[in-house]
Amino acid sequence: MENILCLILGGGQGSRLFPLTKPRSKPAVPLAGKYRIIDIPVSNCINSDIRKMFVITQFNSKSLNHHINHSYRFDFYGRRFVDILAAEQTVESKGWYQGTADAVRRNLRTILDYAECDTVLILSGDQLYRMDFRELYARHIESEAHVTIAGIPVEREKVSAFGLMRVREKSGKLRVTDFTEKPKDKATIDQFATSEEDLKELGFFDPQKRHIASMGIYMFQKDALVRELNRDDSPDFGKNIIPRIISEREVAPYLHDGYWEDIGTISSFHQANLDLLGENPRFVVYLPEAPLYTNPRFLPPAFIDGADLDRALIADGAMVKGGHIHNSVVGLRSVIQTNVTLQNVVMLGADFYETHNPRKKSEEIPLGIGEGSIIRNAIIDKNARIGKKVRLENKKRLQNYDPPEGSGIYIRDGLIVIEKDTTIPDGTVL
């Protein structure tokens, strides 16, 4: 796999994940207690023996850049790396990236520097899945295609949320023959259904999942990618480049039959974290043959004293001093005091341990969750200070709520979201 160069797109604004994306880019949002979203595609590459990776960044990139630089360091004597390609002004272009294809186009000079790489893998930096790209590459080579697109089978009632691929046999090989973005028309949806024979040839058949949605994962012959990007200024792969290349070149499908979640909204982020819990989780973090990598922080084990835990992930360095934690994720360095109830909560943790030095007046409430507090169906961003006997349960069942300036408590998709560095006074009720 030394001939593959991977580009991970991490520059989007992620406005639908606000306020989690207020201080950081979407790929830098913490996930599963101790990781960040960007660790998913990077880990998939490492586990697939891909060792040349660029993360293309733009919006709110400081936290993401810091994480990449401190987490992934290979040997000094080989061309193996995870590096940053930040948006920059050049003689040819002085503006921001205008889309996914534009981001790659404006880094073609760097891509061409790697003459030994004849294949380019393009990934999104904000999806939760596990894939062996060696299998994708084998399919790509076997099909003799210019591009191979990874897709996932979906039920008919869900197709309007995805870009759909039409797959048909062409000259004895399965090809992607058409592409449509989020179809609503019944006739169009019918036309994009894949036959039972073709699905079986792709290694999967479920009569309830006859449609193939694009995962936004593309494997290009490098020459084909360079030619397509140099043709014009089309800004986006999904909307511009892929539909055009399907009509003119050989494009093969690759079917991923497994868990995949595009973490694009607050509700999908919350659910993706809760999907990790349970006896048979939809996404398994405990696979020794395919581990998830991240920043090695050298934190102590979690400390738990007298707590009732049921379906909970407790990250390194957390201190749980009592209470009831059900179906929740407790992040790095989190502090939970006695008699606290958490249900369906994703707690992102803290960036530091609080010292025993006297706190400033604005920090009279310590880091973490105070004694006797009850929180349900919520996401708590880093470094939150939640006082004693706080009740955050969204009793009014609001779907969306923007707080008064400075309070830091939002509601998105019916979920409470506590902004990073927020202080919530004792006895607050929502």
C-alpha positions in Angstrom: 0.0 0.0 0.0 3.1 2.3 -0.3 1.7 3.5 -3.7 -1.4 5.1 -2.1 -1.6 8.7 -1.0 -4.6 9.5 1.3 -6.2 12.9 1.5 -8.6 13.4 4.4 -11.0 16.4 4.0 -11.2 18.2 7.3 -11.9 21.8 6.5 -15.7 22.1 6.6 -17.4 24.6 9.0 -19.7 22.0 10.6 -22.4 24.5 11.3 -25.0 21.8 12.1 -22.8 20.6 15.0 -22.8 24.0 16.6 -22.0 24.8 19.5 -19.6 21.8 19.5 -17.9 23.4 16.5 -17.8 26.9 18.0 -14.2 26.4 19.3 -13.0 23.7 16.9 -13.5 22.1 13.4 -15.9 19.2 13.1 -13.1 16.5 12.8 -11.6 17.8 16.0 -14.8 17.2 18.1 -14.1 14.6 20.8 -15.7 11.2 20.4 -16.2 8.1 22.5 -14.6 9.6 25.6 -11.0 9.7 24.5 -10.8 10.1 20.8 -11.5 12.8 18.2 -13.6 12.2 15.0 -10.4 12.6 12.9 -8.9 9.5 14.6 -11.4 7.3 12.7 -10.2 7.8 9.1 -6.6 8.0 10.3 -6.9 4.7 12.2 -8.6 3.0 9.3 -5.6 4.0 7.1 -3.0 2.8 9.6 -4.8 -0.5 10.0 -4.9 -0.8 6.2 -1.1 -0.2 5.9 -1.6 3.2 4.4 1.1 5.5 5.8 1.1 8.6 3.7 -1.8 10.9 4.8 -2.6 14.6 4.4 -5.4 16.2 6.4 -6.7 19.2 4.5 -7.8 21.9 7.0 -9.4 25.3 6.8 -12.0 26.3 9.4 -11.2 26.6 13.1 -8.2 24.4 12.5 -6.0 25.1 15.5 -7.3 22.3 17.7 -7.2 19.8 14.8 -3.7 20.8 13.8 -2.5 20.4 17.4 -4.1 17.0 17.7 -2.6 15.7 14.5 0.9 17.0 15.3 0.9 15.4 18.8 -0.8 12.1 17.9 0.8 10.7 14.8 4.5 10.5 14.4 6.2 7.8 12.3 9.9 7.2 11.7 12.2 10.0 10.6 13.8 8.0 7.8 10.9 7.0 5.6 8.2 8.8 3.7 5.5 7.9 6.2 3.5 10.6 7.8 0.2 12.2 8.8 0.6 15.8 7.9 -1.5 19.0 7.6 -2.3 20.8 4.4 -3.8 24.1 5.6 -5.7 26.6 3.4 -3.2 29.2 2.2 -2.9 32.1 -0.2 -0.8 31.4 -3.3 0.1 33.2 -6.5 -2.6 31.1 -8.3 -5.3 31.5 -5.6 -6.0 33.8 -2.7 -9.4 32.7 -1.4 -10.8 30.0 0.8 -11.5 26.5 -0.5 -14.8 26.5 -2.3 -15.6 22.8 -1.9 -14.1 19.4 -1.6 -12.8 19.2 -5.1 -11.4 22.8 -4.9 -9.6 21.8 -1.7 -7.8 18.9 -3.5 -7.2 20.9 -6.7 -5.4 23.6 -4.8 -3.1 21.0 -3.3 -2.2 19.2 -6.6 1.4 20.5 -6.5 1.9 18.5 -3.2 0.1 15.4 -4.6 2.3 15.4 -7.7 5.4 15.5 -5.5 4.8 11.9 -4.6 5.7 10.3 -7.9 5.8 6.8 -6.3 2.0 7.1 -5.5 -0.2 6.2 -8.5 -3.4 6.0 -6.4 -5.2 8.7 -4.4 -7.7 7.8 -1.6 -10.0 10.7 -0.7 -11.8 10.4 2.7 -14.1 12.6 4.8 -12.9 13.6 8.2 -16.3 13.4 9.9 -17.6 9.8 9.6 -17.7 6.9 12.0 -17.0 3.5 10.4 -14.4 0.8 10.2 -13.1 -0.2 6.7 -10.1 -2.2 5.5 -8.9 -0.1 2.5 -6.8 -3.0 1.3 -10.1 -4.7 0.2 -11.2 -1.4 -1.5 -7.9 -1.3 -3.3 -8.2 -4.9 -4.4 -11.6 -4.2 -5.9 -10.2 -1.1 -7.6 -7.4 -3.0 -9.3 -9.6 -5.9 -10.2 -12.2 -3.7 -11.8 -9.6 -1.8 -13.9 -11.6 1.4 -13.1 -10.4 5.0 -13.1 -12.3 5.6 -9.9 -13.9 3.3 -7.3 -16.6 4.7 -5.1 -17.5 3.1 -1.7 -21.2 2.8 -1.0 -23.4 1.4 1.6 -26.8 -0.3 1.1 -29.8 1.6 2.5 -33.5 1.1 2.9 -35.8 2.8 0.3 -37.4 5.1 2.9 -33.9 6.5 3.8 -32.6 7.2 0.2 -33.7 10.9 0.2 -30.9 11.7 2.7 -28.1 10.4 0.5 -26.4 10.6 -2.9 -27.4 7.4 -4.7 -25.4 5.4 -7.2 -27.0 3.4 -10.0 -25.0 0.2 -10.5 -25.3 -1.9 -13.7 -23.2 -4.4 -15.6 -21.2 -2.8 -18.5 -18.9 -4.8 -20.8 -18.9 -7.7 -18.3 -18.0 -5.5 -15.2 -20.2 -3.8 -12.6 -20.0 0.0 -13.1 -21.6 3.0 -11.5 -23.6 4.4 -14.5 -25.4 7.3 -12.9 -25.5 9.4 -9.7 -28.3 11.5 -8.1 -28.2 13.7 -5.0 -30.9 13.1 -2.4 -33.7 12.0 -4.8 -37.4 12.7 -3.8 -39.1 11.5 -7.0 -40.6 8.0 -6.8 -39.7 7.1 -10.4 -36.1 8.2 -10.0 -35.8 6.2 -6.8 -37.1 3.1 -8.6 -34.6 3.5 -11.4 -31.7 3.6 -8.9 -32.6 0.2 -7.3 -29.9 -2.4 -7.8 -30.7 -5.9 -9.0 -30.4 -8.9 -6.7 -27.8 -10.4 -9.0 -25.6 -7.3 -9.0 -25.9 -6.9 -5.2 -24.8 -10.6 -4.7 -21.9 -10.0 -7.0 -20.9 -7.1 -4.8 -21.1 -9.5 -1.8 -24.3 -8.4 -0.2 -28.0 -8.9 -0.7 -30.9 -7.7 1.6 -34.3 -7.3 -0.1 -34.9 -4.3 2.1 -31.7 -2.6 1.0 -31.8 -2.4 -2.8 -30.2 1.1 -3.1 -26.5 2.0 -2.8 -25.7 5.4 -1.1 -22.3 7.0 -1.7 -20.1 7.2 1.4 -18.0 10.0 0.0 -15.0 7.7 -0.2 -13.2 7.8 -3.5 -10.2 5.9 -4.8 -8.7 7.5 -7.9 -6.0 6.6 -10.3 -3.9 9.6 -9.7 -3.6 10.5 -13.4 -7.4 10.5 -13.8 -7.8 12.7 -10.7 -5.3 15.2 -12.0 -6.9 15.4 -15.4 -10.4 15.9 -14.0 -9.4 18.6 -11.5 -7.5 20.5 -14.2 -10.4 20.5 -16.6 -12.2 23.4 -14.9 -13.0 25.0 -11.5 -15.8 22.6 -10.4 -15.8 23.0 -6.6 -17.3 19.7 -5.3 -16.7 16.0 -5.9 -20.3 14.8 -5.1 -22.1 17.5 -7.0 -19.7 18.1 -9.9 -16.7 15.8 -10.4 -18.3 12.4 -9.7 -21.4 12.8 -12.0 -19.2 14.0 -14.8 -16.6 11.3 -14.5 -19.3 8.6 -14.3 -20.5 9.6 -17.8 -17.1 9.6 -19.3 -14.9 7.1 -17.5 -14.9 3.7 -15.9 -16.2 4.0 -12.3 -16.6 0.9 -10.1 -18.6 0.4 -7.0 -17.4 -1.0 -3.7 -20.0 -2.1 -1.2 -19.4 -1.6 2.6 -21.6 -3.9 4.6 -21.1 -2.6 8.0 -21.8 0.3 10.4 -21.4 3.8 9.0 -22.6 7.1 10.4 -22.1 10.5 8.9 -21.7 12.7 12.0 -23.3 15.8 10.6 -25.8 16.9 13.3 -26.0 17.1 17.1 -28.5 14.2 17.1 -26.3 12.0 14.9 -23.2 12.8 17.1 -25.1 12.0 20.3 -26.4 8.7 18.8 -23.0 7.8 17.4 -21.6 7.9 20.9 -24.5 6.0 22.4 -24.1 3.4 19.7 -20.8 2.4 21.3 -22.6 1.2 24.4 -24.2 -2.1 25.1 -23.4 -5.8 24.9 -23.4 -5.9 21.1 -22.6 -2.3 20.1 -23.1 -1.2 16.5 -19.6 0.1 16.4 -17.0 -1.9 18.4 -14.0 0.0 19.8 -12.5 -3.1 21.3 -11.0 -4.8 18.2 -7.4 -5.7 18.8 -6.8 -6.4 15.1 -8.1 -2.9 14.2 -7.4 -0.5 17.1 -8.3 3.2 17.2 -5.3 5.5 17.6 -5.2 8.8 19.2 -3.0 11.1 21.3 -1.1 9.1 23.9 -1.8 11.2 27.0 -0.4 8.9 29.7 -3.3 9.5 32.1 -4.0 7.4 35.2 -6.9 4.8 35.2 -10.4 6.0 35.9 -11.3 6.1 39.6 -14.8 4.9 40.6 -16.2 4.9 44.1 -19.7 3.7 45.0 -21.3 4.5 41.6 -24.0 2.6 39.9 -22.9 2.1 36.3 -25.0 0.6 33.6 -23.8 0.7 30.0 -21.2 3.3 30.4 -17.8 4.2 28.9 -15.5 5.8 31.4 -12.4 7.3 29.9 -8.8 7.6 31.4 -8.3 10.0 34.2 -12.0 10.3 35.1 -13.1 10.4 38.8 -16.6 9.2 39.5 -17.4 9.6 43.2 -20.9 8.2 43.2 -24.4 8.3 41.7 -26.1 6.6 38.8 -24.7 6.6 35.3 -26.8 4.9 32.7 -26.2 4.7 28.9 -23.6 7.5 29.0 -20.1 8.3 27.9 -17.8 10.0 30.5 -14.7 11.7 28.9 -11.1 12.2 29.8 -10.4 13.8 33.3 -14.2 14.2 34.0 -15.1 14.7 37.7 -18.5 13.5 38.9 -19.4 14.2 42.5 -21.7 12.1 44.8 -25.4 11.4 44.2 -25.3 12.5 40.5 -27.6 11.0 37.9 -26.6 10.9 34.2 -28.8 9.3 31.6 -28.1 9.3 27.9 -25.3 11.8 28.4 -22.2 12.3 26.4 -19.6 14.1 28.5 -16.5 15.2 26.6 -14.3 15.7 29.6 -11.7 18.3 30.5 -8.4 19.5 29.1 -6.7 19.7 32.4 -6.8 18.7 36.1 -7.8 21.5 38.5 -5.0 22.2 41.0 -5.4 22.8 44.7 -4.5 26.4 44.4 -7.3 28.9 45.3 -9.6 29.4 42.3 -10.5 32.7 40.9 -13.9 34.1 41.8 -15.3 33.2 38.4 -14.2 29.6 39.0 -15.8 29.0 42.4 -17.7 26.1 41.0 -15.1 23.3 40.4 -14.6 21.5 37.1 -17.1 18.7 36.5 -20.6 17.9 37.8 -21.6 18.9 41.4 -23.3 16.8 44.1 -26.9 15.9 43.6 -27.2 17.1 39.9 -29.5 15.3 37.4 -28.8 15.5 33.7 -30.6 13.6 30.9 -30.3 13.5 27.1 -27.4 15.9 26.9 -23.9 16.6 25.5 -21.5 18.3 27.9 -18.6 20.0 26.2 -15.1 20.2 27.7 -14.2 22.1 30.9 -17.8 22.6 32.0 -18.4 23.6 35.6 -21.9 22.4 36.7 -22.9 23.3 40.3 -24.7 21.3 42.9 -28.4 20.2 42.5 -28.6 21.3 38.9 -31.4 19.7 36.9 -31.0 19.6 33.1 -33.8 17.5 31.6 -35.6 19.7 29.0 -38.9 19.4 30.8 -40.6 21.6 28.2 -39.5 19.2 25.4 -38.0 22.1 23.3 -36.5 21.1 20.0 -34.2 24.1 19.6 -33.2 26.9 22.0 -30.5 29.6 21.9 -29.6 30.9 25.3 -29.1 34.4 26.5 -25.6 35.7 25.9 -23.1 33.9 28.2 -25.3 31.2 29.7 -23.9 28.5 27.4 -26.9 26.0 27.5 -28.3 25.3 24.1 -31.0 22.8 22.9 -30.5 21.2 19.5 -32.6 18.4 18.1 -34.3 18.1 21.5 -30.9 17.5 23.2 -29.3 19.8 25.8 -25.9 21.0 24.7 -23.6 22.7 27.2 -21.0 24.8 25.6 -17.2 24.4 26.3 -16.0 26.3 29.4 -19.5 27.0 30.6 -20.3 27.6 34.3 -23.8 26.6 35.5 -24.7 27.9 39.0 -26.0 25.7 41.8 -29.7 24.8 41.5 -30.2 25.7 37.8 -33.2 24.0 36.3 -34.0 23.5 32.6 
